[in-house]
């Protein structure tokens, strides 16, 4: 990805899915704002202008094979590799949200593997982020917070994000890298703590994307890559 210099008033948006919608952290390298909206399109509109949107959600799916970016990312995560579960194949998006049995049966027949319930519950949000990537005025990238935190820490984190130790370490890493989450983030405070923490980590990676310092797998980049 080509390096470009951010203007002083440029900002980026890091986004994570949350119960009831999406949580975002808008960051310009020094100041930040937190936001929540029921739709991804609404969240981006609420915080614009931004130069980059990064989302902890798959964008490009494969028709049958596993995603190369996920296969390459898991070994980097060490003990946290289970946090990156396998995304559904593209055809699963054609099934209604309440037809998990049908989508799972199709996946087994078409690809030789089923769809986990965890992955299936993300399908509506995957549709949203794919739609945003097609229509957004600024580039949209897939990021993974655990890879962001790995880069901040220099190695995979030892504690899961849902644990007290895991959250304390992640908040400390964000602070060390210039992101101080407020005690009262407004409507964003309604979401689970790990969702807001993850959105902040994705904002950190979005800023790296915008300034040309980010990494990704596969290294050729684009929307088929996972960035951090």
C-alpha positions as CSV (number, residue, x, y, z in Angstrom):
1,X,0.0,0.0,0.0
2,X,1.3,3.4,-0.9
3,X,2.3,5.7,1.9
4,X,0.5,9.0,2.1
5,X,0.8,11.8,4.7
6,X,-2.3,12.5,6.8
7,X,-3.4,16.1,7.1
8,X,-3.5,17.4,10.7
9,X,-7.3,17.3,10.6
10,X,-7.6,13.8,9.1
11,X,-9.2,11.1,11.1
12,X,-9.9,7.4,10.7
13,X,-12.7,5.1,12.0
14,X,-12.2,1.8,13.7
15,X,-15.4,-0.3,13.9
16,X,-16.5,-3.5,15.7
17,X,-19.8,-5.2,15.6
18,X,-21.8,-5.0,18.9
19,X,-25.2,-6.2,20.2
20,X,-27.8,-4.1,18.5
21,X,-25.5,-2.4,16.0
22,X,-21.9,-1.1,15.6
23,X,-19.5,0.7,17.9
24,X,-16.8,2.9,16.4
25,X,-13.7,4.9,17.5
26,X,-12.8,7.9,15.4
27,X,-9.1,8.8,15.9
28,X,-6.7,11.3,14.3
29,X,-3.6,10.2,16.1
30,X,-4.2,12.4,19.1
31,X,-7.9,13.0,19.9
32,X,-10.7,10.5,19.7
33,X,-14.5,10.1,19.8
34,X,-16.6,7.1,20.4
35,X,-19.9,6.4,18.7
36,X,-22.6,3.8,18.4
37,X,-25.3,3.3,15.7
38,X,-27.7,0.5,14.7
39,X,-26.4,0.4,11.2
40,X,-22.8,0.5,9.8
41,X,-23.8,3.1,7.2
42,X,-25.3,5.3,9.9
43,X,-22.2,5.0,12.1
44,X,-19.9,6.1,9.2
45,X,-22.3,9.0,8.4
46,X,-22.4,10.1,12.1
47,X,-18.6,10.4,12.4
48,X,-17.6,11.6,9.0
49,X,-15.4,12.9,7.6
50,X,-12.8,10.2,7.9
51,X,-10.1,9.1,5.5
52,X,-10.2,5.3,6.2
53,X,-12.8,2.9,7.6
54,X,-11.5,-0.3,9.2
55,X,-13.9,-3.0,10.4
56,X,-13.4,-6.2,12.4
57,X,-15.5,-8.2,9.9
58,X,-14.9,-10.2,6.8
59,X,-15.4,-8.3,3.5
60,X,-14.3,-10.6,0.6
61,X,-15.5,-14.2,1.0
62,X,-14.5,-17.2,-1.0
63,X,-16.9,-19.2,-3.1
64,X,-15.7,-22.6,-1.8
65,X,-12.1,-22.6,-0.4
66,X,-11.1,-21.2,2.9
67,X,-9.9,-17.6,3.0
68,X,-6.1,-17.3,2.5
69,X,-5.9,-14.3,4.8
70,X,-7.4,-16.3,7.7
71,X,-5.1,-19.3,7.1
72,X,-2.1,-17.0,7.1
73,X,-3.2,-15.0,10.1
74,X,-4.0,-17.8,12.6
75,X,-0.3,-18.9,13.1
76,X,0.5,-15.3,14.0
77,X,-1.9,-15.4,16.9
78,X,-0.4,-18.0,19.1
79,X,-2.7,-18.9,22.0
80,X,-5.3,-16.5,20.6
81,X,-5.6,-18.3,17.2
82,X,-9.1,-19.6,18.2
83,X,-10.3,-16.0,18.2
84,X,-10.2,-16.1,14.4
85,X,-12.9,-18.6,13.4
86,X,-13.6,-19.6,9.8
87,X,-15.8,-17.3,7.8
88,X,-18.7,-18.7,5.9
89,X,-18.4,-19.1,2.1
90,X,-20.0,-16.6,-0.2
91,X,-23.1,-18.7,-1.1
92,X,-24.2,-18.7,2.6
93,X,-25.2,-15.0,2.3
94,X,-28.0,-16.1,-0.1
95,X,-29.8,-17.8,2.8
96,X,-32.3,-16.1,5.1
97,X,-31.1,-15.1,8.5
98,X,-33.3,-17.7,10.2
99,X,-32.2,-20.5,7.9
100,X,-29.0,-21.7,9.5
101,X,-29.9,-25.4,8.8
102,X,-30.3,-24.7,5.1
103,X,-27.1,-22.7,4.9
104,X,-25.1,-25.3,6.9
105,X,-26.4,-28.1,4.7
106,X,-25.5,-26.2,1.6
107,X,-22.0,-25.4,2.9
108,X,-21.3,-29.0,3.7
109,X,-22.5,-30.1,0.2
110,X,-20.8,-27.3,-1.7
111,X,-17.6,-26.8,0.2
112,X,-17.1,-30.0,2.3
113,X,-17.4,-28.0,5.5
114,X,-20.2,-26.6,7.7
115,X,-20.7,-23.2,9.1
116,X,-20.2,-22.6,12.9
117,X,-23.1,-21.0,14.7
118,X,-20.7,-18.2,15.7
119,X,-19.9,-17.5,12.0
120,X,-23.5,-17.7,11.0
121,X,-24.6,-15.1,13.5
122,X,-22.2,-12.6,11.8
123,X,-23.8,-13.0,8.3
124,X,-26.1,-10.0,8.6
125,X,-23.2,-7.8,9.6
126,X,-21.0,-9.3,6.9
127,X,-23.7,-8.2,4.4
128,X,-23.6,-4.7,5.8
129,X,-19.8,-4.3,5.6
130,X,-19.8,-5.7,2.1
131,X,-22.4,-3.2,1.1
132,X,-20.5,-0.4,2.7
133,X,-17.2,-1.4,0.9
134,X,-19.0,-1.1,-2.4
135,X,-20.5,2.3,-1.8
136,X,-18.3,4.2,0.7
137,X,-16.6,7.3,-0.5
138,X,-13.4,6.3,1.4
139,X,-11.6,2.9,1.4
140,X,-12.9,0.2,3.8
141,X,-10.5,-2.5,5.2
142,X,-10.8,-5.6,7.2
143,X,-8.8,-5.5,10.4
144,X,-8.5,-8.0,13.3
145,X,-8.0,-6.5,16.8
146,X,-5.9,-9.5,18.1
147,X,-3.4,-8.8,15.3
148,X,-3.4,-5.1,16.2
149,X,-2.7,-5.9,19.9
150,X,-0.1,-8.4,18.9
151,X,1.7,-5.7,17.0
152,X,1.4,-3.3,19.9
153,X,2.7,-5.9,22.4
154,X,5.4,-7.5,20.2
155,X,3.9,-11.0,20.6
156,X,0.5,-12.7,20.9
157,X,-1.4,-11.6,24.0
158,X,-1.4,-14.2,26.9
159,X,-4.9,-13.5,28.1
160,X,-8.3,-13.7,26.3
161,X,-10.1,-10.5,25.8
162,X,-13.1,-11.5,27.9
163,X,-11.0,-11.9,31.1
164,X,-10.1,-9.1,33.5
165,X,-6.4,-9.6,32.9
166,X,-7.0,-9.6,29.1
167,X,-9.0,-6.4,29.2
168,X,-6.6,-4.6,31.5
169,X,-3.6,-5.5,29.3
170,X,-5.5,-4.3,26.1
171,X,-6.5,-1.0,27.7
172,X,-2.9,-0.4,28.8
173,X,-1.5,-1.2,25.3
174,X,-4.0,1.3,23.8
175,X,-2.9,3.9,26.3
176,X,0.7,3.3,25.5
177,X,0.0,3.8,21.8
178,X,-1.9,7.1,22.3
179,X,-5.5,5.9,22.6
180,X,-7.1,6.8,25.9
181,X,-10.6,5.5,26.1
182,X,-12.9,7.8,28.1
183,X,-14.7,6.7,31.3
184,X,-17.9,7.9,29.7
185,X,-18.0,7.2,25.9
186,X,-21.6,8.2,25.6
187,X,-23.9,5.8,23.7
188,X,-20.9,3.6,23.0
189,X,-20.7,2.8,26.7
190,X,-23.7,0.6,26.3
191,X,-21.8,-2.1,24.4
192,X,-19.7,-4.9,25.9
193,X,-16.3,-3.6,27.1
194,X,-14.4,-5.8,24.7
195,X,-16.3,-4.5,21.7
196,X,-15.3,-0.9,22.4
197,X,-11.7,-2.0,23.2
198,X,-11.6,-3.9,19.9
199,X,-12.9,-0.9,18.0
200,X,-10.2,1.3,19.5
201,X,-7.5,-1.3,18.4
202,X,-9.0,-1.3,14.9
203,X,-8.8,2.5,14.8
204,X,-5.1,2.2,15.7
205,X,-4.6,-0.1,12.7
206,X,-6.8,2.2,10.5
207,X,-4.4,5.0,11.2
208,X,-1.4,2.8,10.3
209,X,-3.2,2.0,7.0
210,X,-3.8,5.7,6.3
211,X,-0.1,6.5,7.0
212,X,1.3,3.6,5.1
213,X,2.8,1.7,8.1
214,X,0.3,-1.1,8.4
215,X,0.9,-4.8,7.7
216,X,-1.4,-7.4,6.2
217,X,-1.8,-11.0,5.1
218,X,-1.6,-11.8,2.3
219,X,1.1,-9.1,1.8
220,X,-0.4,-8.0,-1.6
221,X,-3.2,-6.3,0.4
222,X,-6.5,-5.0,-0.6
223,X,-10.0,-6.1,0.6
224,X,-9.0,-9.8,0.5
225,X,-6.4,-9.1,3.2
226,X,-6.6,-8.8,7.0
227,X,-4.8,-5.7,8.2
228,X,-3.2,-4.5,11.4
